[in-house]
Amino acid sequence: PFELKPALIFAAILAVISLAAAFGADKFGEAGLYIVALISGLADVDAITITAAKDAGAGDIAARVAATAALLAASSNIVVKGGMSFTAGGTAIGTRVAAAFAAILAAILAAMFLL
């Protein structure tokens, strides 16, 4: 169901990430966008992925750069969630989750080499 408050919060996050990505890319090029992607991925992957895809669609950045930004955000997000699984579930759960996340990170790394 649609709820206004979460939608407004997501819109605000998306706006902040969009501004940060534009600033980072403007001041530091691809590296700036990648840093914003890593940092924003600590909390959320959707905002930077939407921003990078929109920028690539408009021709502002290359599709490879957008894909790399999304993969970096996903990687940092997975690392955070892995840490959370150890904290919340203990070693037994954390180890299982870490093994699954290691496989996902390996796939992300392989995808980045294909870009």
C-alpha positions as CSV (number, residue, x, y, z in Angstrom):
1,P,0.0,0.0,0.0
2,F,1.1,3.5,-0.7
3,E,2.1,5.6,2.3
4,L,3.0,9.3,1.9
5,K,5.6,9.6,4.6
6,P,8.0,6.8,3.3
7,A,7.5,8.1,-0.2
8,L,8.5,11.6,0.9
9,I,11.5,10.3,2.8
10,F,12.7,8.3,-0.2
11,A,12.2,11.4,-2.4
12,A,14.3,13.5,0.0
13,I,17.0,10.8,0.0
14,L,17.0,10.6,-3.8
15,A,17.3,14.4,-4.0
16,V,20.3,14.5,-1.6
17,I,22.0,11.6,-3.4
18,S,21.4,13.2,-6.8
19,L,22.9,16.4,-5.6
20,A,25.9,14.7,-4.0
21,A,26.4,12.6,-7.1
22,A,26.3,15.6,-9.4
23,F,28.7,17.5,-7.1
24,G,31.1,14.5,-6.8
25,A,31.1,13.9,-10.5
26,D,31.5,17.6,-11.3
27,K,34.4,18.2,-8.9
28,F,36.2,14.8,-9.0
29,G,34.9,13.1,-12.2
30,E,34.2,9.4,-12.1
31,A,36.0,8.9,-8.9
32,G,33.7,11.4,-7.2
33,L,30.6,9.5,-8.3
34,Y,32.2,6.3,-7.2
35,I,32.9,7.7,-3.7
36,V,29.3,9.0,-3.4
37,A,28.1,5.5,-4.5
38,L,30.2,3.7,-1.9
39,I,29.0,6.1,0.9
40,S,25.3,6.1,-0.1
41,G,25.4,2.3,-0.5
42,L,26.1,2.1,3.2
43,A,22.4,2.9,3.8
44,D,20.6,2.5,0.5
45,V,21.3,1.3,-3.0
46,D,18.2,2.5,-4.8
47,A,18.8,6.2,-4.8
48,I,22.3,6.1,-6.3
49,T,21.2,3.4,-8.8
50,I,18.3,5.6,-10.0
51,T,20.5,8.7,-10.2
52,A,23.3,7.0,-12.1
53,A,20.8,5.3,-14.5
54,K,19.1,8.6,-15.1
55,D,22.4,10.4,-15.8
56,A,23.5,7.6,-18.1
57,G,20.1,7.8,-20.0
58,A,20.6,11.5,-20.4
59,G,24.1,11.0,-21.7
60,D,25.7,12.8,-18.8
61,I,27.8,9.8,-17.9
62,A,28.7,6.5,-19.7
63,A,26.6,3.4,-19.0
64,R,29.8,1.7,-17.7
65,V,30.2,4.5,-15.1
66,A,26.6,4.1,-14.0
67,A,26.9,0.4,-13.8
68,T,30.1,0.6,-11.8
69,A,28.5,3.1,-9.4
70,A,25.5,0.8,-8.8
71,L,27.8,-2.2,-8.2
72,L,29.9,-0.2,-5.8
73,A,26.8,0.9,-3.9
74,A,25.6,-2.7,-3.8
75,S,29.0,-3.9,-2.5
76,S,29.1,-1.4,0.4
77,N,25.5,-2.2,1.2
78,I,26.2,-6.0,1.4
79,V,29.2,-5.4,3.7
80,V,27.0,-3.4,6.1
81,K,24.2,-6.0,6.0
82,G,26.8,-8.7,6.6
83,G,28.0,-6.9,9.7
84,M,24.5,-6.5,10.9
85,S,23.9,-10.2,10.5
86,F,26.8,-10.9,12.8
87,T,25.6,-8.4,15.3
88,A,22.0,-9.5,15.3
89,G,22.4,-13.2,14.8
90,G,25.7,-14.0,16.3
91,T,28.5,-16.1,14.7
92,A,26.4,-19.0,13.5
93,I,24.1,-16.8,11.5
94,G,26.7,-14.3,10.6
95,T,29.0,-16.9,9.1
96,R,26.3,-18.3,6.9
97,V,25.3,-14.9,5.7
98,A,28.9,-13.9,5.1
99,A,29.4,-16.9,2.9
100,A,26.4,-16.1,0.8
101,F,27.5,-12.4,0.6
102,A,31.0,-13.4,-0.3
103,A,29.6,-15.3,-3.4
104,I,27.5,-12.2,-4.3
105,L,30.6,-9.9,-3.9
106,A,32.6,-12.3,-6.1
107,A,29.9,-12.0,-8.8
108,I,29.9,-8.2,-8.5
109,L,33.7,-8.2,-8.8
110,A,33.4,-10.4,-11.9
111,A,30.8,-8.1,-13.4
112,M,32.9,-5.1,-12.8
113,F,35.8,-6.6,-14.8
114,L,33.4,-7.2,-17.7
115,L,32.4,-3.5,-17.8
